[in-house]
Amino acid sequence: MSEASLEARIETLEARLMFQDATIETLNETVTTQWREIDALKRKIANLSERLQEAEAGLPRPANEPPPHY
């Protein structure tokens, strides 16, 4: 291989490496953002679940509930 050919291949590899680094950084930011959103949603679901259980605990139960087929 000639020196010019080798140099061109190295430049191509360097360009690919820079592109891959940028892509990996973008993906990392995306995953981190999604992780934060998922964590916040899990906390909201847990909070809503607790509130629902508290609300259901405060409801009076029917004394003579008819069977479901009526």
C-alpha positions, 0 to 999 in steps of 0.5 A: 500500500502506498503512503497516500492510501494508508493516510486516506484510510486513517483519515476515514477511520478517524472520521468514523470514530468522531461520528461514532463518538458523537452518536454514542454521546447523543444516545447516552444523553437520550438514555439518561433523559429517559431514565429520569422520566421513567423514575419520575413516572414510577414515583407518580404511579406509587403516589397515585396508588397510595392515594387510591388505596387511602381513598378506597379505605375511606369508602363505606362498603355496601351492606347487602351487595347483590351478586354480579349476575343481577 
